[in-house]
């Protein structure tokens, strides 16, 4: 049960409680109220665990992107070395070897730069997503807190009116 449903359940308990004659007070079953409070306590940590999982996924995406970038760079380096080793013409010509090496390095640098831009974009997307989830969680928690405060105020008013 999510937290908003639990708050609705508390309202139902208070709304359905027996009224005391000649007062605005009600009699509630404390066992029912405490059960709902325990469920609320259990629901909030689940929301926190969900947020933590989102952050873990974000880190996994970033780490995978970095790993992919390293693999691409390594592959480009190996390809460059293989071309140098296989080509008799390249072995005879240092100039051609330097050109291939420079070109491979430029490609590797470009691939790495592209991967880093992609990682940054993914990191920003993950941060925005996490911020959105945490903002929604904050709004839900504030709504729950406000509902709990209203319930407390209503019970206090009832208690004061009876006194």
Phi, psi and omega in degrees: 000135180276170189296324180294323177294322179294322177295319177299321178297319177299317179297321178296319180298313180292318181294328182266005183286156178289136180268145177275134182300141175066016177219171176262011182277155176232159176252120179248152176280109184299328179298317179295317180297316180293327176297315180294321178297318177298320178294324176297316178300321181288326183289322182297313178300328178297319177298322179293320178296321178299317179296320179295322178296323178297317179295322178296318178297321179301313180296322179297318179296316180296314180297320179295320179296319178294319178297317178298320179297318179296319179297317180297317179296317179297318179297319178295319177296316180295320178298317178298315180296319180296320179296319180295315182292325186277336187264119178292326180293320182292324178297325180282337187241108179294327181299313180296321178299316179296321180296316180295316180297316179296317180297316179297319179295320179296316179296316179298318178297319179294316179298316179297318179296318178297317179296319179294322176295320179294318178299316180297319178296315178297319179298317179295318178298316180296319178297317179297318180297313179298319178298318179297313180298315181293325177294318178296319178299316179299317180297318178296317180295320178297319179297319179294317179298316179296320179295318178297319179296318178298320179296317179297315181298318180296318179293322178294319179296322178295318181294320181290322180293328180282334184286000000 
